[in-house]
């Protein structure tokens, strides 16, 4: 447990950096794509790192890697095997937290700009088959971002798909890969079926059934903060969502 404060400090530094890079993203994309959508307020960077993206404390989230290590030992793993298992668990959680922190900034900024109807999903290549199938789909502003652990896909704030390249076109992304990469990402049989003309959605449907959202398990009694996705679910209207973002400190009124 002596390493816990150092790990938390490093993760916090990473989250701070992720937020700094995420804050200018939406206005930059809007400018690049020729869209005008004024915000009602200003993003509050500190609020996005006050808790883990699922609302609990970062300490309790990272402690799950310790639990995973102990469970592995209980189940008969050697110390080295258990430590590798716990380390993999920690790496997965940290990468997911960094991406989710960034995505919450994107989501809040889109929500506070009423002229933006929603966002298109963009790949951050290389991507897995589950994400490829969702590339280019347009979602309303209050629809949470579907993701799996370590997913690093992005939002494009827009009323429609404006990227116009393989990052938002599943078939174009598939065609951009070598045959070997197609086999690796989609499995050999799945990739061959797609090459033979099979519908990619049907080929991948069974595997996509397990794709999770940002909602995580919340243990009874765990301190919890309202997340951006919670606000989407609770708000009946765009105005309600903006009011809750202001109330929860994710955005601040413009001066």
Secondary structure by P-SEA (a helix, b strand, c coil): ccaaaaaaaaaaaaaaaaaaaacaaaaaaaaaabbbbbbcccccccccccccccccccccccaaaaaaaaaaaaacccaaaaaaaaaaaaaaaaaaaaaaaaaaaaaaaaaacccccbbbbbbcccccaaaaaacccccccccccccccccccccccccccccccccccaaaaaaaccaaaaaaaacaaaaaaaaacccccccccccccccccccccccccccccccaaaaaaacccaaaaaaaaaaaccccccc
